[in-house]
Amino acid sequence: MLVDVREYGRMQERLALLGELYKAEEQVASGECISNEDAKSRVLSRLLTDFPESGRIVSEVDALH
């Protein structure tokens, strides 16, 4: 069977995405995940560490959520 090169690429991308989804589901099932709040806290903390001048922006973003 012949497949168009673009379609083959799309099939490969879908297969890779399915693999990532399967892996994520396994991680969630085994407890290898963090809450959205914890993730948000880690990202904001890292932003403030790397870019201290962004504190004002972080406060504004935090107030929106």
N, CA, C and O atoms as a MOPAC input file, in Angstrom:
PM7 MOZYME 1SCF
protein

 N      0.84000 1    -1.16500 1     0.00000 1
 C      0.00000 1     0.00000 1     0.00000 1
 C      0.89300 1     1.23800 1     0.00000 1
 O      1.86200 1     1.31100 1     0.75600 1
 N      0.57100 1     2.19000 1    -0.83100 1
 C      1.31200 1     3.44300 1    -0.89700 1
 C      0.59200 1     4.51500 1    -0.09900 1
 O     -0.63400 1     4.61800 1    -0.13200 1
 N      1.37600 1     5.31100 1     0.61900 1
 C      0.82100 1     6.40300 1     1.41700 1
 C      1.55700 1     7.68100 1     1.04200 1
 O      2.77900 1     7.69100 1     0.89000 1
 N      0.79400 1     8.75300 1     0.89700 1
 C      1.36600 1    10.05400 1     0.60100 1
 C      2.34500 1    10.44500 1     1.72100 1
 O      2.10400 1    10.14100 1     2.88900 1
 N      3.43100 1    11.10800 1     1.36900 1
 C      4.46000 1    11.48600 1     2.33100 1
 C      3.87300 1    12.34600 1     3.44800 1
 O      4.20100 1    12.14400 1     4.61700 1
 N      3.01200 1    13.30000 1     3.10500 1
 C      2.40100 1    14.15900 1     4.13900 1
 C      1.51000 1    13.34600 1     5.06200 1
 O      1.52800 1    13.55000 1     6.27500 1
 N      0.73400 1    12.43000 1     4.50700 1
 C     -0.13800 1    11.59400 1     5.32700 1
 C      0.68900 1    10.68800 1     6.22400 1
 O      0.31600 1    10.45700 1     7.37400 1
 N      1.79700 1    10.17300 1     5.72700 1
 C      2.68000 1     9.34700 1     6.54100 1
 C      3.20900 1    10.16200 1     7.72900 1
 O      3.26900 1     9.66800 1     8.85400 1
 N      3.58700 1    11.40700 1     7.46300 1
 C      4.05800 1    12.29500 1     8.52800 1
 C      2.98100 1    12.53100 1     9.56700 1
 O      3.25700 1    12.50700 1    10.76700 1
 N      1.74600 1    12.76100 1     9.11400 1
 C      0.62300 1    12.94800 1    10.03600 1
 C      0.38400 1    11.69700 1    10.86500 1
 O      0.10500 1    11.78500 1    12.06100 1
 N      0.48900 1    10.54600 1    10.24300 1
 C      0.29900 1     9.28600 1    10.96400 1
 C      1.37000 1     9.12400 1    12.04400 1
 O      1.08000 1     8.67200 1    13.15200 1
 N      2.60200 1     9.49200 1    11.71400 1
 C      3.69400 1     9.40400 1    12.68900 1
 C      3.45900 1    10.35600 1    13.86500 1
 O      3.70500 1    10.00100 1    15.01700 1
 N      2.98200 1    11.56900 1    13.56400 1
 C      2.68500 1    12.53500 1    14.62000 1
 C      1.57000 1    12.02200 1    15.53200 1
 O      1.65800 1    12.14300 1    16.75400 1
 N      0.52200 1    11.45000 1    14.93500 1
 C     -0.58100 1    10.90200 1    15.73200 1
 C     -0.10400 1     9.75300 1    16.61500 1
 O     -0.49100 1     9.64800 1    17.77900 1
 N      0.72900 1     8.90700 1    16.05400 1
 C      1.26300 1     7.78100 1    16.81500 1
 C      2.11400 1     8.27200 1    17.99500 1
 O      2.02300 1     7.72900 1    19.09600 1
 N      2.93000 1     9.28800 1    17.76400 1
 C      3.75100 1     9.85100 1    18.83600 1
 C      2.86300 1    10.46500 1    19.91800 1
 O      3.12500 1    10.29000 1    21.10900 1
 N      1.81700 1    11.18000 1    19.51100 1
 C      0.89100 1    11.78700 1    20.46700 1
 C      0.18100 1    10.71800 1    21.29200 1
 O      0.04000 1    10.86100 1    22.50700 1
 N     -0.26000 1     9.66200 1    20.64500 1
 C     -0.90800 1     8.56400 1    21.37100 1
 C      0.04300 1     7.94000 1    22.38300 1
 O     -0.36600 1     7.58400 1    23.48800 1
 N      1.30300 1     7.80900 1    22.00700 1
 C      2.31000 1     7.27900 1    22.92300 1
 C      2.48200 1     8.17800 1    24.13900 1
 O      2.59100 1     7.69100 1    25.26400 1
 N      2.50700 1     9.48700 1    23.91700 1
 C      2.62900 1    10.43900 1    25.02000 1
 C      1.39800 1    10.40300 1    25.92600 1
 O      1.52000 1    10.47200 1    27.14900 1
 N      0.21600 1    10.29500 1    25.32300 1
 C     -1.01300 1    10.21100 1    26.11700 1
 C     -1.03100 1     8.94900 1    26.97200 1
 O     -1.42300 1     8.99100 1    28.13800 1
 N     -0.61400 1     7.84300 1    26.40200 1
 C     -0.55500 1     6.57700 1    27.13400 1
 C      0.40700 1     6.70100 1    28.31700 1
 O      0.10800 1     6.26800 1    29.42900 1
 N      1.55800 1     7.29600 1    28.05200 1
 C      2.56300 1     7.48800 1    29.09500 1
 C      2.00700 1     8.38500 1    30.21100 1
 O      2.20100 1     8.09500 1    31.39100 1
 N      1.32500 1     9.46000 1    29.84500 1
 C      0.74300 1    10.36700 1    30.83300 1
 C     -0.31600 1     9.66100 1    31.67200 1
 O     -0.37500 1     9.84800 1    32.88800 1
 N     -1.14600 1     8.85600 1    31.03100 1
 C     -2.17100 1     8.11500 1    31.76800 1
 C     -1.53400 1     7.15100 1    32.76700 1
 O     -2.03300 1     6.99300 1    33.88100 1
 N     -0.44300 1     6.51000 1    32.37600 1
 C      0.27000 1     5.61600 1    33.29600 1
 C      0.84100 1     6.38800 1    34.47800 1
 O      0.79500 1     5.91400 1    35.61300 1
 N      1.37900 1     7.57900 1    34.21500 1
 C      1.95000 1     8.39300 1    35.28600 1
 C      0.86800 1     8.84700 1    36.26300 1
 O      1.08200 1     8.82800 1    37.47500 1
 N     -0.27600 1     9.24800 1    35.75400 1
 C     -1.37700 1     9.66200 1    36.62000 1
 C     -1.84600 1     8.48800 1    37.46000 1
 O     -2.06500 1     8.63000 1    38.66300 1
 N     -2.00000 1     7.33300 1    36.83600 1
 C     -2.47600 1     6.14300 1    37.54500 1
 C     -1.52000 1     5.72200 1    38.65600 1
 O     -1.95200 1     5.19200 1    39.68000 1
 N     -0.22000 1     5.95500 1    38.45700 1
 C      0.75200 1     5.55000 1    39.47200 1
 C      1.08400 1     6.68700 1    40.44100 1
 O      1.95700 1     6.53700 1    41.29700 1
 N      0.39700 1     7.81300 1    40.31100 1
 C      0.60600 1     8.92800 1    41.23900 1
 C      1.80500 1     9.79600 1    40.92700 1
 O      2.23300 1    10.58000 1    41.77400 1
 N      2.34800 1     9.67700 1    39.74800 1
 C      3.51900 1    10.47900 1    39.35900 1
 C      3.09100 1    11.80100 1    38.73000 1
 O      3.51200 1    12.13800 1    37.62300 1
 N      2.25700 1    12.54100 1    39.44100 1
 C      1.79200 1    13.80300 1    38.89500 1
 C      1.63500 1    14.80900 1    40.03500 1
 O      1.70000 1    14.44800 1    41.21000 1
 N      1.42900 1    16.07100 1    39.66900 1
 C      1.19900 1    17.10700 1    40.65800 1
 C     -0.09100 1    17.84000 1    40.29500 1
 O     -0.55200 1    17.78200 1    39.15500 1
 N     -0.65800 1    18.52100 1    41.26900 1
 C     -1.90100 1    19.25400 1    41.03100 1
 C     -1.62900 1    20.48800 1    40.17000 1
 O     -0.48800 1    20.93100 1    40.04700 1
 N     -2.68300 1    21.02900 1    39.58300 1
 C     -2.55200 1    22.25400 1    38.79900 1
 C     -2.05300 1    23.39800 1    39.67000 1
 O     -1.21800 1    24.19400 1    39.24200 1
 N     -2.57200 1    23.47800 1    40.90900 1
 C     -2.13800 1    24.53500 1    41.81700 1
 C     -0.65100 1    24.42400 1    42.13200 1
 O      0.05200 1    25.43400 1    42.17100 1
 N     -0.16900 1    23.20600 1    42.35700 1
 C      1.25200 1    23.00400 1    42.63800 1
 C      2.09200 1    23.37100 1    41.41500 1
 O      3.14000 1    24.00400 1    41.54700 1
 N      1.64100 1    22.98000 1    40.24400 1
 C      2.36200 1    23.31700 1    39.00900 1
 C      2.42400 1    24.82800 1    38.82400 1
 O      3.47300 1    25.37700 1    38.48700 1
 N      1.29000 1    25.49800 1    39.04700 1
 C      1.23100 1    26.95400 1    38.90600 1
 C      2.19400 1    27.61200 1    39.89700 1
 O      2.92900 1    28.53300 1    39.54100 1
 N      2.18400 1    27.13500 1    41.13100 1
 C      3.06200 1    27.67900 1    42.16100 1
 C      4.52800 1    27.51300 1    41.77700 1
 O      5.32600 1    28.43500 1    41.94600 1
 N      4.88300 1    26.33700 1    41.26000 1
 C      6.27200 1    26.09600 1    40.85000 1
 C      6.69700 1    27.00800 1    39.71000 1
 O      7.80500 1    27.54500 1    39.71600 1
 N      5.81200 1    27.18300 1    38.72700 1
 C      6.13800 1    28.03500 1    37.57500 1
 C      6.29800 1    29.48100 1    38.02400 1
 O      7.26300 1    30.14300 1    37.64300 1
 N      5.36300 1    29.97700 1    38.83000 1
 C      5.44300 1    31.36100 1    39.28600 1
 C      6.67700 1    31.58400 1    40.15400 1
 O      7.32800 1    32.62400 1    40.05000 1
 N      7.00000 1    30.62100 1    41.00300 1
 C      8.18600 1    30.72700 1    41.84100 1
 C      9.44600 1    30.79900 1    40.98300 1
 O     10.34300 1    31.59800 1    41.24900 1
 N      9.50300 1    29.96700 1    39.96500 1
 C     10.66900 1    29.95600 1    39.06900 1
 C     10.77200 1    31.27500 1    38.30300 1
 O     11.86800 1    31.80200 1    38.11100 1
 N      9.62200 1    31.80700 1    37.86600 1
 C      9.63000 1    33.10100 1    37.16800 1
 C     10.17600 1    34.19200 1    38.07100 1
 O     10.98700 1    35.01400 1    37.64200 1
 N      9.73000 1    34.20100 1    39.32600 1
 C     10.19800 1    35.23200 1    40.24900 1
 C     11.68100 1    35.08100 1    40.55500 1
 O     12.37600 1    36.07500 1    40.76300 1
 N     12.17000 1    33.85000 1    40.58400 1
 C     13.59400 1    33.61000 1    40.82900 1
 C     14.42400 1    34.06700 1    39.63200 1
 O     15.44000 1    34.74200 1    39.79400 1
 N     13.98600 1    33.69700 1    38.43700 1
 C     14.75100 1    34.01200 1    37.21700 1
 C     14.56800 1    35.45100 1    36.75800 1
 O     15.47500 1    36.04800 1    36.17800 1
 N     13.38100 1    36.00500 1    37.02600 1
 C     13.06100 1    37.35600 1    36.55900 1
 C     12.39600 1    38.12900 1    37.69500 1
 O     11.17900 1    38.31500 1    37.67300 1
 N     13.16300 1    38.58300 1    38.68700 1
 C     12.56700 1    39.24000 1    39.84800 1
 C     11.72900 1    40.46100 1    39.48400 1
 O     10.77900 1    40.80200 1    40.18900 1
 N     12.08100 1    41.11200 1    38.38900 1
 C     11.32800 1    42.29400 1    37.97600 1
 C      9.91900 1    41.93600 1    37.49200 1
 O      9.09300 1    42.82500 1    37.28400 1
 N      9.64000 1    40.64100 1    37.31200 1
 C      8.32000 1    40.22600 1    36.83100 1
 C      7.31500 1    40.08300 1    37.97300 1
 O      6.17700 1    39.68100 1    37.73200 1
 N      7.69900 1    40.39500 1    39.19100 1
 C      6.80800 1    40.25400 1    40.33600 1
 C      5.48800 1    40.98000 1    40.15900 1
 O      4.43300 1    40.46400 1    40.52800 1
 N      5.54800 1    42.17700 1    39.59600 1
 C      4.31500 1    42.93800 1    39.37200 1
 C      3.39900 1    42.21000 1    38.40700 1
 O      2.19200 1    42.12700 1    38.63600 1
 N      3.96000 1    41.68400 1    37.33700 1
 C      3.16600 1    40.96600 1    36.34000 1
 C      2.58500 1    39.69100 1    36.94800 1
 O      1.42100 1    39.36200 1    36.71800 1
 N      3.39600 1    38.97800 1    37.72100 1
 C      2.92900 1    37.73400 1    38.34300 1
 C      1.75300 1    38.02200 1    39.26100 1
 O      0.77700 1    37.27300 1    39.25900 1
 N      1.82300 1    39.08700 1    40.04300 1
 C      0.72000 1    39.44500 1    40.92900 1
 C     -0.54300 1    39.73700 1    40.14000 1
 O     -1.63500 1    39.34300 1    40.55000 1
 N     -0.41000 1    40.41700 1    39.02200 1
 C     -1.57400 1    40.72500 1    38.18600 1
 C     -2.16800 1    39.45000 1    37.59800 1
 O     -3.38900 1    39.29700 1    37.56900 1
 N     -1.33400 1    38.54600 1    37.13600 1
 C     -1.81300 1    37.28100 1    36.58300 1
 C     -2.47800 1    36.46300 1    37.66900 1
 O     -3.54600 1    35.89100 1    37.44700 1
 N     -1.86400 1    36.39800 1    38.83900 1
 C     -2.42100 1    35.63500 1    39.95200 1
 C     -3.79200 1    36.18800 1    40.35100 1
 O     -4.69700 1    35.42600 1    40.68900 1
 N     -3.93900 1    37.49200 1    40.31100 1
 C     -5.22400 1    38.11600 1    40.67100 1
 C     -6.32400 1    37.74900 1    39.67800 1
 O     -7.49900 1    37.70100 1    40.04100 1
 N     -5.95000 1    37.49200 1    38.44000 1
 C     -6.94400 1    37.12300 1    37.42200 1
 C     -7.46600 1    35.71400 1    37.61600 1
 O     -8.56000 1    35.39000 1    37.15400 1
 N     -6.69500 1    34.86400 1    38.30000 1
 C     -7.09700 1    33.46400 1    38.46100 1
 C     -7.45400 1    33.26200 1    39.87200 1
 O     -7.82900 1    32.15600 1    40.26100 1

